[in-house]
Amino acid sequence: MKHIHRHIMVLSGTILLILFVAACGDVSESAAPDPGSTESSVHESSGQAFAETDTEGEAEDDGVVVIEMFTRGGAQYNDPIGVHVEPGTTIRFVNRTGTHTATAYHPNNRNKSQRIPDNAEPWDSGVLSGRNTEFEITLTVEGVYDYLCTLHEAQGHVGRIVVGDPNVFPALPTGNLPGRAPDFLPPVGEIVSRGVVPFEG
């Protein structure tokens, strides 16, 4: 009888050990990261993406055009200040130093005069104060887009984007713009011929 009892105890211990090992296997498999998954710090707001990144000055290989924003030596500026892109291109504004906005000239934005194509969606990043904070837009309507930093417009912190054919919505006269803003909107012909016009202030 003792022999049978000992045999049952050994068998029970073996079964418990098997169950324990199986349970641990399930836990380790569930805790393992999915190799196909990714994590991102991008936050969505009104269909436009905001993010923070530690990369700086790297070439983009995903078709995104990067425009950097700076406060440097008393100047407030974008670099580049002019780009020519195809419809459907995503523009990524990256705040490198200082505090800035990327805002389309449009009555919806502080009642500014409209300087983007009629059917284009106006954008406003809001204040970007964190280093390397990003704001993205995708431009699909052809024509000339002028934009500004609402904090430094009079200091010349403006820029111009030409999407596809500039004749669809040509550049408008700059005489009504404040301060140095007209000085930092490159001619459309220069933007189209060079593709990218860097800041040379």
N, C-alpha and C positions, 0 to 999 in steps of 0.2 A: 504494500500500500504506500509506503514511504517512497519506493522507487517510482511509482506512478505519479505521486504528488510532485516529486523533484522533476520529472519529465515534463509535467504540465507547466511548472514554473519556468523552466528553460525555454519552452516553446512560447510562452507568453512574453518573456523578455525579448525573444527574437522578433516577434511580431511588433512589439512596441518600438524596437530599434529600427525596423524597416519603415514603420509609419513616420517616425521622427525624421529619418533621412529624406523620405519623400516630401515631407512638409518643408524642410529646409530648401530642397531643390526648387519648390514652387516659389518660395520667398525670394531666392536669389534671382530667379528668372524674371519675376515681376519687378524687382528693383533695378534690373539692368536697363541702361538707356536704350531707347530705340535708335538704331543707327540711321534711320531715315528722318528723324525728327530734328528740328532746329529751334533755338530760342532766340528771341529778338527783343531789343529794348525799344522798338518802334511803337509809338502810341498813335492811334488814329483819332483825328478830330476833323469833322466836316469833310471827310474824304481825302484829307491831306495828311501826310505823314510827318511826325516829329520824332526825333531821336537824338541820342547823344552817342558820340563815337570818340575813340582815342586816336584814330588815324588822322594824319595830316599830310597834305601835299601828295597823296598817292593818286596815280592815274586810275580812272574808273574804267573797268572792262565790261560793264553791264549796259552800256549805251546811255548812261546817265551823264548829263553835263553839269559840272560843279561850278558854282559861282561862290567865291569866298568873300566874306565881309570883314573889314578891318577897321580898327582905330590905331593909327600909328603916326607918330611924329606930329600930332595935332590934326592929322587928316582923317576923314571918315570916307571910306570908299569900298567899292566892289572890285574884285579882280577875277575874271576879266570884266570890263565895263560894257562889252558888246559881244554877242554871239549870234551865229546863223545856224539854225537847226532845221531839221525836217519835221513836218507835222507828226504828232504823237510822241515827241521827245519829252523825257522827264528832265526837269531842271531841279537841281538840288542846291539850295542856298545853305552855306555853312558859316556860322558865326565863329570866326577865329579869335578875335579880340574885341573888347568893348561891348556895347549894347546897341542893337539895331533892329530894324524891321525890313521885310521884303514885301512891298505893297504895290499893287497895280494902280496906275493912275485911272481912277474911275469914280463917278459920283457916289457909289456905294461906300467908298473909303474916304471918310472925312470930307465928302463933297468935292473931291478933286476933279479936275476936268478929265474927260475920257480920252485916254491915249492908248487904248488897246482895241482890237477889232470888235465890231458890233456884236457878233455872236459869241465872243469869248467870255468865259467865266472870270470875273474879277477875283483876285486873291489878296489876302492879307495875313501875314504870318503871325501878327501880334509881336510883342516885344521878345526878342531872342537875347537873353542875357548870359546864358551859360556858355562857357567855352566849348566849341565844337557842336553846339546845338544846331540841328538841321531842320529844314522845312522844304518840302517837295511839292512841285506842281507838274502837271502834264499838259502841254499845250498842243491842241489839235487844230485850231483855226488859223489859217494862213494870214500873214500880215505883220505889221510892226507893233511891238509891245514896249511901252516905256513903263518903268517902275521906279519907286523911290524908297528911301528910308524915311519914315515920317518924323524921326527924331533929328535928322541931319540934312534934309532936302536942300535948304538954302546954302549949305556948305558944299554942295555938289555931290552928295551921296545919292546918285541915281544910276540907272543902267538901261540898256536897250537890248531887246531880243528880237531877232527877225526870224519868223517861222515861215519856211517855204518861200512863196512869191511875195515880196514886199508890196507889189502893186495892188494886191487884194485890199489892203488897208494901209495906205502910205503913211509915212511919218508926218506928224503935224508940226506947224511952226512952234518954236520954243519961246517966243517973246513974252508969253504970259507966265513963264516959270520964274520962281524967286531966286535971288542971289546968283550963285555960281552953277546952279543946276543945268542951264543950257550948255555950259562949257564941257560937261562930262557926258553928253549924249553923242556918241560917235555918229558920223554920217552913215546912212544906210549903205551907200555904195562901198564904203570902206569895210563895213561888217560883212557884206556879201562876198567881196573879193578876198578878204583875209580869213573869213570863217570865225576867227577869234580876235578880238581887239583887247589887249591887256591894258591895265591901268598904268599910266606913265606920268602921273602927277608930280 
